[in-house]
Amino acid sequence: LDEFETMLDPKQFFRINRKAIINIACIQKVTVYFNSRLKITANSLQNEEDGIVSRERVNDFKAWLGK
């Protein structure tokens, strides 16, 4: 995913954890999750676990969303 991530538009795509990259247009809902993480509800995620933003990326993710 590291190599693939460099080919994507950073305004449209964000790597939320080591297993998943998400498109901003697919995000339906963002909620607070335990252990200082965020949970994303999106129509493109394979399973619930893929939609967890890692603790290390939460601040960057919020800045990417403009929050």
C-alpha positions in Angstrom: 0.0 0.0 0.0 2.9 2.4 0.6 3.7 2.5 -3.1 0.1 2.7 -4.2 -0.5 5.5 -1.7 2.0 7.7 -3.5 0.1 7.4 -6.8 -3.2 8.7 -5.3 -4.4 12.3 -4.9 -3.8 13.2 -1.2 -6.8 15.5 -1.3 -9.1 12.6 -2.2 -7.5 9.6 -0.4 -6.1 9.0 3.1 -4.4 6.0 4.6 -6.3 5.5 7.8 -4.3 2.4 9.0 -1.7 -0.1 7.7 -4.5 -2.0 5.9 -6.8 0.6 4.4 -6.8 3.7 2.2 -10.1 5.6 2.0 -11.6 8.0 -0.5 -13.2 11.1 1.1 -16.3 10.7 -1.1 -17.0 7.3 0.5 -17.1 8.4 4.1 -20.6 8.4 5.5 -19.9 8.9 9.2 -17.0 9.3 11.6 -17.4 8.4 15.3 -15.1 8.4 18.4 -13.8 4.9 19.0 -12.1 3.6 22.1 -8.3 4.0 22.8 -8.2 7.5 21.1 -9.1 6.2 17.7 -11.8 7.0 15.2 -14.3 4.6 13.5 -15.4 5.3 9.9 -18.6 4.1 8.4 -18.2 4.0 4.6 -19.7 2.1 1.7 -16.3 1.0 0.4 -14.9 -0.8 3.5 -14.7 -4.6 3.4 -15.3 -5.1 7.1 -15.7 -3.0 10.3 -12.0 -3.5 11.3 -10.8 -1.8 8.1 -12.6 1.4 9.1 -10.6 2.2 12.3 -8.2 5.1 12.1 -5.0 4.3 13.9 -4.1 6.5 16.9 -1.0 7.7 15.1 -3.1 9.0 12.2 -6.0 10.6 14.0 -4.7 14.1 14.1 -3.6 14.0 10.4 -7.0 12.5 9.5 -8.9 15.3 11.2 -6.7 17.9 9.5 -7.4 16.1 6.1 -11.1 16.3 6.7 -10.8 20.0 7.7 -12.0 19.5 11.3 
